[in-house]
Amino acid sequence: MPEDFNNDKFIEEIKLYGRKWVALVDHKVVAAGGSLREVEEKAEQAGYQEYATFLVPPSDASFVPLGA
């Protein structure tokens, strides 16, 4: 993780994308959209070849990990 990474700031930014797919590079959202395909296309059009994607849960949802 980058030395200047701020977890609270990252969480607040991600909350803006509830129920959307996002592409991340170095903990920054580089593309967002309603489908995985849309996000991949946007990220690649922006010049990114390597990025992480995930569906952001709604901000009012809670997450409880099950089992290990």
Secondary structure as the mmCIF struct_conf table of DSSP 4:
data_model
#
loop_
_struct_conf.conf_type_id
_struct_conf.id
_struct_conf.beg_label_comp_id
_struct_conf.beg_label_asym_id
_struct_conf.beg_label_seq_id
_struct_conf.end_label_comp_id
_struct_conf.end_label_asym_id
_struct_conf.end_label_seq_id
TURN_TY1_P TURN_TY1_P1 GLU A 3 ASP A 4
HELX_RH_AL_P HELX_RH_AL_P1 ASN A 7 LYS A 15
TURN_TY1_P TURN_TY1_P2 LEU A 16 ARG A 19
BEND BEND1 LYS A 20 LYS A 20
STRN STRN1 TRP A 21 VAL A 25
TURN_TY1_P TURN_TY1_P3 ASP A 26 HIS A 27
STRN STRN2 LYS A 28 GLY A 33
BEND BEND2 GLY A 34 SER A 35
HELX_RH_AL_P HELX_RH_AL_P2 LEU A 36 GLN A 45
TURN_TY1_P TURN_TY1_P4 ALA A 46 GLY A 47
BEND BEND3 GLN A 49 GLU A 50
STRN STRN3 ALA A 52 LEU A 55
HELX_LH_PP_P HELX_LH_PP_P1 VAL A 56 PRO A 58
TURN_TY1_P TURN_TY1_P5 SER A 59 ASP A 60
#
